[in-house]
């Protein structure tokens, strides 16, 4: 008899308990991605024999996606990108906090690498983003004491920042998200678009600090200044306002009213040397949707309202994860779930094609589900192995897909 057997058995029990404890501490999404015993290991790979999305829509609008600087050294990814897309947006590398973390310091290395990659591969570049309440360095709007700068100080900082950044990239980008996400969440239909703005935005607070209300000044004035400074710095670039939840009736109305008012103001501005050209030329629909709540009729209503405002439209950050904000999906899609998602993509692109003369571009926000910021919901056209999903085929031929999958 082995007198040490009970001790060995106890050690084995403790080891098993430790393994199970670690496993169940892992999120369900991570568990789902683990390779199961007996399952084949699939090496992700792009299929370049698939029809090109950009080529499919060459007579309609540009097709874009996002890239990060570190991805530009991936030859297979570059080959796929050149195959499917003709425009790129920097996912993070052109946001204010990365370009100028400290007053007087401008860090262009990563963004310049992405620009050179795009130029070498004949891909156009969209700049994202100049003025934003988020991911921006404090020096732009906030003093060392944590309080908002004065209106004059913030305005001078904005002009300095835009002159340096838009000036550096002049001739290298075709367009800019000049102001991003200026409107608040959950407002009612506004009588005045200014009432729907984020009043807690650092830019709004600084511009409000010293505003002369008797002259009609308010915190909202930072938006007009941002567009004017960008136009004066890079007159060739197309200027966008960009926001999410753009299908909500109150936000689409606020966005349209803002464009109408500021474009009318620019028309009589003494600095305007092109009176027949708009200041805000495109309203960007981020298009971060959910399968449970996407209403394609609301998408069409936003597009038609923006057209009525006299501007063009861009779909700037499209993805459709499965589920909803309050019930987020965390496992790979079933065949039925993937088909539902694909139908929504098909319905969207059918609408986009209908209004193509007014649409500047359609950009996806991510290349494969595993690379998405909303990866849990499998939101994109290609899965975790880079294989085409039903959503890809829905985008390639939306009308045919809907006929085959009513």
N, C-alpha and C positions, 0 to 999 in steps of 0.2 A: 504493500500500500504506500502511495506517495503522500507523505505527511504534509507536503507543501501545496497539494492540490487546492484545498480551500482558499489559500492565499492567492494562488494564480487565478482562480475563478473570480475572486473579489476584484482583482486588478482588471480583468477583462470586463467585468460589469461596469467598473468606473470609467474605463475607456469608451465603452459603448455609450454610456450616459453622457460623457463629454461630447462625443461626436453628434449625438442627437440634439444636445443643447445648442451647439453651434449651428446645426442645420436649421432648427426651428427658429433661431434668432434671425436668420436670413429672410429678407422680404419674400413674399410669394412670387413677385415678378422675377427676382433673381433665381429662386428655385426653379421656375419654369424654364429659365434659360440654361440650366445645368444639363449636361449631357447624361441621359439615362442609359443604364446598362442595356446593351443590345441595340441601341440606336446608332445609325451610321453617323460619322462625323462629316459634316458638309463644309468644305472650304468655300467661303464666299468668293464669288466671281461675277463680273459683269458680262452680260451677253451683248456684244456689239453687233450681232446680226439682227437685233430687233429694230423696227422702224424708228427713225429719229423723231423725237417730239418736236424739236425746233424745225426740222424739215417739214413735218406734217403741218405746222402752223405758219410757215414762212409767208404766206399770203394774208395772214390775219394779224399777228402781233408777235413780238419777241417772246421767247421762252427763257426764263432765268431760274437760278437757284443760288444757294449760298456756298461759300467756301471759307475755310480758315487757313491762315498762312502755313501751318504745319502740314496741311493736306496737299500743298502744291508740289511736294517732292514725290508724291505717289503717282507713278507712271500709269498704272491701270485706272486709277481714279480720273486722272487727266484725260485719258483716252475716252472714257465714258462721258466725261463732262463735255468735251468737244463734240461728241456724237449727238448728245441730247439737248444741249443748251447753247445759247449765243449771248447770254448776259450773265454777269455775276454780281452778287451783293456780298460784301464782307460780313460774315456772321457777327463778328465782334470787333475786328481790328481797326475799324474806322469810327468807333464810338468815342465820345469826348474823353472819358476817363482814361482811355488807353493812349490817345493822341497827345493829351496835355494834362498830366496829373498835377503839375505845379505851374504857377504863373511864369511865363517866359520860357518854359521847357516844352519842346515839341518832339515827340517820339514817332517818327514816320517809318522806321525800319520795317516793321511787319506789314504795314499797309503798302509800302513801296514794293515789297516782295510779291504781294498779291497782284499789284498793278502790273509788274513786269511779267508775271505768269500769264495774266490775261492778255497782255499785248502779244506775247510770244505765241499764244494759241488763238489769236483773232477773236477774242471774246470781249464784249463791251462791259464797262464797269458802271454800276450805280452806287453813289455814295450814301452811306447810312451810318450815322445821322448827325446833323450839326447841333441842333438845339433840342434838348430833352430834359425832362424833370428827373430822369433816372440815369444811372451810369454816366454821370458827369462830375467833373472835379469840383470841389467846394469853392475853389478860388474864383470861379466864374460869378457866383451869386451870393456868397456867404463870407462874412468877416471872420477874423481869428477868434472873436468872442462867440461865434455861432449864430449871430444875428444876421438878418438880411443886409446886404450892401444897400447903399442908396441907389435910386433909379439911375443917376448919372454914372455912378461907378460900374453898375452892372451893364449898362449900355456900352460904356467904353470897353469893358472886358469882352462883351459879345462881338463888338466890331473888331477888336484885336484878334480874337479867336477865329472868327470867320475869315477875316482877311488872310491870316496865316494858313489856315487849313484849306479853304476853298482856293486860295491862291496857289498853294503848293500842288494841288491836284488839278489845277486848271488845264484843260486840254487832255486830261487823262481819264476823267469821268464824264459820262454823257448827261448825268442827272444827279440830283441830290434830294434826299429826304431832309428838307430844311428844318421843319419842326415836326416832332414826333409826339403823338399822344397828349395833346394839350387839353383835351376835354375830360371831364370827370365821368364817373360811372353812375348810372341809375337816375338821371335827371328826367324831368318831364319835357314836353315840347316847349322850347324856349321862345319867348317873344323877342329876345335879343340873344344872339349867339354868345355874347360875353358872359351871360348868366350861367352858361353850361360849362365854363372852363374850370380847370383844377385851380381852386383858389389857394391850395397849399403847395403848388409848384414853387420851387425856389426861384424860378425866373419871374413868376407872377408876383411873389412876395417882394422881391427886390425892386421890380418896376413900380409896384404900388407904394414903396417907401420913398416918398418925395413927389408923387404924382400930384399935379395941380388939377383938381376936379373941376375948377371953374373954367379950365381950358379944354375940358373933355378928356383929360388924361386918366389912365387907369393901368392896372397891372397887365391888362390884355395887350398893351402896346408892344410888348416884346415880340409878338408874332410878326407884326408888320415890319419891325426893324430887322428881324432875322432874314426875312425874304428880301428886303431891300439891300442889306449888306451883301447877301449872296449874289444877287443879280449884278450889283456893281463890281463885285470881285471876279465873277465868272459869268459874263453875259451870254456865253454859248450854252451853258448847262440848263437843262429843263428842270424846273423847280416843283417839288412835290410837297404837299401836306399829307401825313401818313397817320392812320389811327386804326384801332381795333373796335369790335362791336359796331362796325359801320352799318350793319343792317338794322340796328335799333332805330326806330323812327325818329326819336329825339336827337340821336347823334348824327344821323345822316342829314337831318335838317340843319343842325348847328354847323356842321362842316360846310354844307352848301351856302348857308347864309354868310359865313365867314369869308369864303372865297368870293362871293358876289360883292361884299362890302369892301374888302381889301383890294380887289381888282379895280373897283370903281375909284377908290382913293388913289391908287397908283397911276391911273390914267391922267390925273391932273397934277401929279407930283413933278416938281421942276427937275428932279434928277432923272426922270424917265426920258430916255432918248429914242425909245421905240414905242410910241403911244398906241400902236395897233397890236402890241403884244401883251399878253396877260402877265401878271406878277406870279400868282399861284396858277400854274398851268395844268397841274394834275392833282387829283385827289386819290390818295392811295388807300385801297381797301386791304387791310392786312389779311383778312380771310382766314383767321384761326377759328375754325368751326368745330362742331361735334356732330357725330352721326345722329345723336338723339334729339338735337335741336335745330339742325340746319334747315332753314326755310328758303328754298330757291326763289320763291316769289319775292321774299324780302330782299334778296340779293339783286334781283332785277329792279325792284323799286329804288334801291340805292343808286344803281347805275343810271337809271333814267332821271333821277333827281339831280345827280351830278352833271349829267349832260345838259339838263335844263339850266344849270348854273353857268354853263358856257365853257366848262373845263373838260379835259380828257380824264380818263379813269385808268388806274393801274391796279392789278391784283398783285400785292407785293410780298406776301408771306404765307402762301396757301398751304394748309394741311388740314386733314379731317380725321382726328383720332376717333376710335370707336368708343362709344359711351357718352358720358356727360360730365360737366364740371363737378357735380355732386356724386357721380357714380362712375369713377374712372376705371377703365378696363386695365387689366394687368397680365393677361395671358395671350398667347398667339391667337389670331382670329380663326374661328371655324370657317368652313366653306360658306355657310349661310351669312355670317357676319361680314366676311370679305365681299360677298356679293352686294349686300346692303350698302357698304361703303362705296363700292364701285359705281352703283347706280347714282349715288349723290355726285360723285365726280363727273359722271356722264351728263347729268342734268346741269351742273355748273358750266361745263364746257359747251354745251348746247347753247346756253344763254350767252356765254362769252363770244361765241362765233356770231351769234345774232347781232351783237353790238360791237363787233370787231372794229369798224371804222372809228370808234370812239375809245378804244382800249389801247393803251400804250404798250403794255406787256402783261404777262402772267408769270410770276415767279413762285416757285415752291420753296418752302422753308425746311430744307433737308433733302438728302439724296436717297437714303434708305432708312427703314424703320429704326434700325439700331443706331443711326447717327442723328436721330431727331431729338430735340429738346422735350418732345412729348412722346418719347419712345414707348411708354407703357401702352398707349392706345393704338400702336401700329398705324400711324397716320398717313403714310406716304404711298408712292406707287411701286416701291420695291421693298421686299421683305428683308429679314435679318441676314439672309444668305445672298442678297443682292438680286434675287430672282424677281422677275416681273409678276406683280399681283394682278388680280382682275381690274383693279383701279387703273393700272397702266393701259390696258386694252380699252377701258372705258374712255380714257382721255384721247387715245389715238383715233377712235371712231365713236364718238358719243351717240350719234343717231343710230348707227348700226347696233351698238351695244344695247341701247334701250329697246330696240325692236326685238332683239334676241332675248332680252331679260326684262320683260314688262313688269 
